[in-house]
Amino acid sequence: MKKYISFLLPRMVSCVLIAAVVYGISVSVLYDKYKGALERGYTAYYDRYTKMLSRYDEGVIDGTFLEMYTNFFYNDYVRFAKVTDDGSIETIYETDYDVIPVCFGVKEWIYVTDNEELLALGSRHYQNDETGFYINIDYKKCDDVQEIIKNYDTYLLNTFDCMAISDGYYNYPYDLFYIASELSGYCGYHVIGMKSYYTDGDTLYLGKVEESFADGGTKRPFGKEWDFTDQADQSKYITSDEPFGGVAEIRLPRVRPDKFFESKGDLFNCSNIEELKQQIAKYSDEDAIADSIWYCSDEEGEGGRKLHAVIREYEAGGNTYLVEYIVTTAGFTEYYRPFLIAYAVIMLVTGIAVSLLISIRPYRRYRRAYEDNAFKNNLIDTLAHNLKTPLMVLGGYAENLKDVSSAEDKNRYADQILAKSSEMNKDIEAILKTAGKNSPVLTKGSVKEVLTLEAAKLGIDIAITGDMTLKMDKEYIDNAIYCLIDNANRYKTADSSIEAVISSKSIVIRNKTELDKFTPGTGLAIAGRIIAQHGLRLETDLKDGVFEAKIIK
């Protein structure tokens, strides 16, 4: 008999291959969406920066505002520069890697640093008299901040992961990439919220700090918590309700893209245009994409992440500016690793589940046909063995019938022939009935009631102990019980009785017998067939003169 695995394996291989193809195609489509979003994100970056340079050229903002703005929107490196008439490059703002920004809102910032020159600045203030907009930046030192950020991947926020790239696809809210990115970004975007603090001189003292959601004030489930509160200075701590629900956001420090700078950093340190052009020419003509885009490179950065480096020229108010920036973008499989792994597992499980489902029916059909055929073959062998004796008896009765002359003897032999024929006919009818029924209709019923009823039909006393409720085809299983009781009665000793013991797991019918060995007959074959169709198992045993027929759940 074939095993289920032989039906399952070919179907499983097919279903898993189909799932793999679907997975590959869908991931490929998703990756194309990702690349498109990257391009829109790069464009959004440049558009944002050029708008700020236009405002700078008009005198509406200054370098301090540009600095704050680039700290508000994360990236790895930025330089805004002006090209003078003689071709020299004057830096307006360049990323400072010595500060960890703490944002209290768009207008209020603390820059945590160990740089003594920056600490000496104390604070800076920007005021726009026309609009009334202002920015305050205070330089402070704080050892506790290092304790918080040391366990974080510093590329978590200063990449395209959550903010910059999102600007590129916010116009596509029903995009699959957008949905997956929002879910992944929302789960991965950890705001480090400063709930209480105080400052004294050039030092920031932290109190309670926790991981919060980006909306501010709401603690992340299972998020980390820190408490640096000095109880001796408890009264000094400030807990603000504004502007972010009491949260000042500690941002991760900028990380220099050192791997890129080691190979091409001279591109971003040029002091005049001619030198910059010479440096660009060193790498390849392909890097010069257009007149306004002097250099653009996509390559592997730190940790295998994709790195995007751009140098672009921008004209505003008759002046020439340079926009230089480097963005580390989390690789597709890294950024969506939890999503991709979960998706792959779902597709694999789906493929296996489908193969299991589509294999069950053909296997059941095969098993039913196999069992039917085995039952019929077994029944034929049993019948051939069991009918041989009664046929010989019938032959003997017929021979005797020919030799006798008295009407009484003839009637006696004729009655014996009819009785034996009737017995054989019952066996054949029971066989045909059993063979013709493949799907029992099961209802709950008492096993004790069935035993009592079938014993009464046979006119046999049986001692029954216990009871249980069993799902059965009452019209069908009575044949099995009838056969088992009849078998026990035929072969029991004259001075013994039949007993049935019913438990929650089994039904045991036993009788004493003088037989030394036991050969299953037609009745037991029929009983075994019926019991198997009820999902039960029939076992027989002859030991120490006691025969047992056990039905096991």
ChimeraX attribute file (.defattr): number of C-alpha atoms within 10 A of each C-alpha:
attribute: neighborCount
match mode: 1-to-1
recipient: residues
	/A:1	8
	/A:2	10
	/A:3	9
	/A:4	16
	/A:5	13
	/A:6	11
	/A:7	19
	/A:8	19
	/A:9	15
	/A:10	12
	/A:11	20
	/A:12	20
	/A:13	14
	/A:14	14
	/A:15	22
	/A:16	20
	/A:17	14
	/A:18	15
	/A:19	20
	/A:20	16
	/A:21	12
	/A:22	13
	/A:23	18
	/A:24	13
	/A:25	12
	/A:26	12
	/A:27	17
	/A:28	12
	/A:29	14
	/A:30	18
	/A:31	15
	/A:32	13
	/A:33	17
	/A:34	20
	/A:35	13
	/A:36	15
	/A:37	22
	/A:38	21
	/A:39	15
	/A:40	19
	/A:41	20
	/A:42	21
	/A:43	16
	/A:44	18
	/A:45	19
	/A:46	18
	/A:47	12
	/A:48	14
	/A:49	21
	/A:50	21
	/A:51	12
	/A:52	19
	/A:53	27
	/A:54	18
	/A:55	15
	/A:56	17
	/A:57	19
	/A:58	12
	/A:59	10
	/A:60	16
	/A:61	18
	/A:62	19
	/A:63	16
	/A:64	17
	/A:65	21
	/A:66	20
	/A:67	18
	/A:68	19
	/A:69	15
	/A:70	19
	/A:71	23
	/A:72	16
	/A:73	15
	/A:74	24
	/A:75	24
	/A:76	24
	/A:77	22
	/A:78	24
	/A:79	19
	/A:80	23
	/A:81	21
	/A:82	21
	/A:83	19
	/A:84	14
	/A:85	9
	/A:86	8
	/A:87	14
	/A:88	16
	/A:89	21
	/A:90	16
	/A:91	16
	/A:92	18
	/A:93	17
	/A:94	17
	/A:95	19
	/A:96	15
	/A:97	13
	/A:98	15
	/A:99	22
	/A:100	25
	/A:101	23
	/A:102	24
	/A:103	23
	/A:104	19
	/A:105	15
	/A:106	14
	/A:107	15
	/A:108	16
	/A:109	22
	/A:110	21
	/A:111	23
	/A:112	26
	/A:113	21
	/A:114	16
	/A:115	13
	/A:116	11
	/A:117	9
	/A:118	17
	/A:119	18
	/A:120	11
	/A:121	12
	/A:122	13
	/A:123	16
	/A:124	12
	/A:125	13
	/A:126	16
	/A:127	16
	/A:128	13
	/A:129	9
	/A:130	7
	/A:131	8
	/A:132	7
	/A:133	12
	/A:134	14
	/A:135	17
	/A:136	17
	/A:137	21
	/A:138	19
	/A:139	25
	/A:140	27
	/A:141	22
	/A:142	18
	/A:143	14
	/A:144	15
	/A:145	20
	/A:146	13
	/A:147	10
	/A:148	17
	/A:149	16
	/A:150	10
	/A:151	8
	/A:152	11
	/A:153	10
	/A:154	15
	/A:155	23
	/A:156	19
	/A:157	24
	/A:158	25
	/A:159	21
	/A:160	24
	/A:161	24
	/A:162	19
	/A:163	18
	/A:164	24
	/A:165	23
	/A:166	20
	/A:167	18
	/A:168	19
	/A:169	23
	/A:170	13
	/A:171	10
	/A:172	12
	/A:173	11
	/A:174	10
	/A:175	14
	/A:176	14
	/A:177	20
	/A:178	21
	/A:179	13
	/A:180	14
	/A:181	22
	/A:182	17
	/A:183	13
	/A:184	18
	/A:185	18
	/A:186	13
	/A:187	11
	/A:188	16
	/A:189	18
	/A:190	19
	/A:191	24
	/A:192	26
	/A:193	28
	/A:194	26
	/A:195	22
	/A:196	21
	/A:197	20
	/A:198	17
	/A:199	15
	/A:200	9
	/A:201	8
	/A:202	15
	/A:203	16
	/A:204	20
	/A:205	20
	/A:206	23
	/A:207	21
	/A:208	16
	/A:209	24
	/A:210	23
	/A:211	24
	/A:212	23
	/A:213	20
	/A:214	17
	/A:215	11
	/A:216	18
	/A:217	20
	/A:218	16
	/A:219	18
	/A:220	16
	/A:221	9
	/A:222	7
	/A:223	12
	/A:224	13
	/A:225	15
	/A:226	15
	/A:227	14
	/A:228	13
	/A:229	17
	/A:230	13
	/A:231	10
	/A:232	7
	/A:233	9
	/A:234	12
	/A:235	9
	/A:236	15
	/A:237	19
	/A:238	15
	/A:239	16
	/A:240	16
	/A:241	11
	/A:242	11
	/A:243	12
	/A:244	17
	/A:245	14
	/A:246	19
	/A:247	27
	/A:248	28
	/A:249	24
	/A:250	23
	/A:251	24
	/A:252	25
	/A:253	22
	/A:254	22
	/A:255	16
	/A:256	15
	/A:257	17
	/A:258	12
	/A:259	13
	/A:260	17
	/A:261	13
	/A:262	9
	/A:263	9
	/A:264	16
	/A:265	14
	/A:266	13
	/A:267	20
	/A:268	19
	/A:269	14
	/A:270	17
	/A:271	16
	/A:272	15
	/A:273	16
	/A:274	12
	/A:275	16
	/A:276	19
	/A:277	15
	/A:278	12
	/A:279	17
	/A:280	21
	/A:281	15
	/A:282	11
	/A:283	13
	/A:284	10
	/A:285	11
	/A:286	12
	/A:287	17
	/A:288	19
	/A:289	12
	/A:290	11
	/A:291	9
	/A:292	13
	/A:293	16
	/A:294	20
	/A:295	25
	/A:296	19
	/A:297	15
	/A:298	15
	/A:299	12
	/A:300	16
	/A:301	18
	/A:302	14
	/A:303	10
	/A:304	13
	/A:305	18
	/A:306	16
	/A:307	21
	/A:308	20
	/A:309	21
	/A:310	20
	/A:311	23
	/A:312	19
	/A:313	18
	/A:314	19
	/A:315	15
	/A:316	15
	/A:317	8
	/A:318	7
	/A:319	13
	/A:320	17
	/A:321	24
	/A:322	25
	/A:323	19
	/A:324	23
	/A:325	23
	/A:326	23
	/A:327	25
	/A:328	26
	/A:329	27
	/A:330	20
	/A:331	17
	/A:332	16
	/A:333	14
	/A:334	13
	/A:335	19
	/A:336	18
	/A:337	13
	/A:338	12
	/A:339	16
	/A:340	16
	/A:341	12
	/A:342	12
	/A:343	14
	/A:344	17
	/A:345	12
	/A:346	14
	/A:347	19
	/A:348	19
	/A:349	14
	/A:350	15
	/A:351	22
	/A:352	20
	/A:353	15
	/A:354	15
	/A:355	21
	/A:356	19
	/A:357	13
	/A:358	15
	/A:359	20
	/A:360	14
	/A:361	12
	/A:362	14
	/A:363	18
	/A:364	12
	/A:365	11
	/A:366	16
	/A:367	16
	/A:368	14
	/A:369	12
	/A:370	14
	/A:371	15
	/A:372	16
	/A:373	12
	/A:374	13
	/A:375	17
	/A:376	15
	/A:377	12
	/A:378	14
	/A:379	21
	/A:380	13
	/A:381	13
	/A:382	19
	/A:383	19
	/A:384	12
	/A:385	14
	/A:386	18
	/A:387	15
	/A:388	12
	/A:389	11
	/A:390	16
	/A:391	15
	/A:392	11
	/A:393	15
	/A:394	19
	/A:395	13
	/A:396	13
	/A:397	19
	/A:398	16
	/A:399	12
	/A:400	14
	/A:401	18
	/A:402	10
	/A:403	11
	/A:404	12
	/A:405	10
	/A:406	9
	/A:407	8
	/A:408	10
	/A:409	14
	/A:410	18
	/A:411	12
	/A:412	13
	/A:413	20
	/A:414	16
	/A:415	13
	/A:416	16
	/A:417	21
	/A:418	13
	/A:419	12
	/A:420	16
	/A:421	15
	/A:422	12
	/A:423	12
	/A:424	17
	/A:425	12
	/A:426	12
	/A:427	18
	/A:428	14
	/A:429	11
	/A:430	19
	/A:431	20
	/A:432	12
	/A:433	13
	/A:434	19
	/A:435	16
	/A:436	10
	/A:437	11
	/A:438	12
	/A:439	9
	/A:440	15
	/A:441	12
	/A:442	13
	/A:443	11
	/A:444	12
	/A:445	15
	/A:446	14
	/A:447	22
	/A:448	18
	/A:449	13
	/A:450	17
	/A:451	20
	/A:452	16
	/A:453	15
	/A:454	20
	/A:455	19
	/A:456	13
	/A:457	9
	/A:458	12
	/A:459	9
	/A:460	14
	/A:461	13
	/A:462	17
	/A:463	12
	/A:464	17
	/A:465	13
	/A:466	12
	/A:467	17
	/A:468	16
	/A:469	12
	/A:470	16
	/A:471	14
	/A:472	21
	/A:473	18
	/A:474	18
	/A:475	10
	/A:476	19
	/A:477	20
	/A:478	19
	/A:479	20
	/A:480	22
	/A:481	25
	/A:482	21
	/A:483	23
	/A:484	23
	/A:485	25
	/A:486	17
	/A:487	18
	/A:488	22
	/A:489	23
	/A:490	11
	/A:491	15
	/A:492	20
	/A:493	17
	/A:494	11
	/A:495	6
	/A:496	11
	/A:497	16
	/A:498	19
	/A:499	19
	/A:500	22
	/A:501	16
	/A:502	19
	/A:503	13
	/A:504	12
	/A:505	9
	/A:506	17
	/A:507	22
	/A:508	19
	/A:509	24
	/A:510	24
	/A:511	23
	/A:512	23
	/A:513	21
	/A:514	13
	/A:515	15
	/A:516	10
	/A:517	11
	/A:518	11
	/A:519	9
	/A:520	11
	/A:521	17
	/A:522	25
	/A:523	25
	/A:524	21
	/A:525	21
	/A:526	23
	/A:527	24
	/A:528	21
	/A:529	23
	/A:530	26
	/A:531	22
	/A:532	13
	/A:533	18
	/A:534	20
	/A:535	11
	/A:536	14
	/A:537	16
	/A:538	20
	/A:539	11
	/A:540	15
	/A:541	12
	/A:542	17
	/A:543	12
	/A:544	10
	/A:545	15
	/A:546	16
	/A:547	22
	/A:548	20
	/A:549	21
	/A:550	20
	/A:551	21
	/A:552	16
	/A:553	14
